[in-house]
């Protein structure tokens, strides 16, 4: 699995840390990008190390 960008990885890691600090594993919101509204959803699911992709 290839990363989209280091900046995106950092932003998602920070968001994950904030959610887990609040004991949440799900977030939903609406965002505007390129003149279009999008609903975004984030689900946090623990993954055992044995299930990680080899290229991580």
N, C-alpha and C positions, 0 to 999 in steps of 0.2 A: 504494500500500500504506500503510495507516494504522498508526501505532504503537499498541500496546495501552496503554502508559503510559511516561512518561519513566523511572520507577523500574525498570521491566522492561528497557528499553533499556540502562540503565546496568549492571544486573546481568548481562545477557547479554554486554555488551561486556567486563566484568571477567572473566567466565568464559572468554570467547574468548581474551583476553590470557593468562590462566593456562594454558590448554591449549596455545596456540602456544608459550609459553615452554618447555613440556615437550615440544615437537615432536609434539603430538598433535592430531588433527583429528576425533576421535570420543570421546564420553563416554556412558556408560550408568549409570544408578543407579535406585534406588527411593525414592520420596518418599511421605509421608502428607499428605493434604489432605482436609479435611472428613470425616474418619473412613474414608477410602478409600485403599488403596495404589495407586500408579501407577508404572509403569516409564517413565522418561524417557530419551530419546535425543537427542543433539546431534551433528549432522554439520556440519563446517565445509567449505564448498566455495568456493574463490575465484571471484569474479564480476568480469568485466571491466566497467569503467565504462560501456561502450556497452550493457550488458545491464541496467543499473539502471532501476527504474521511474521514470517521469517525475515522479511526485509525492513522490519521496524527498527 
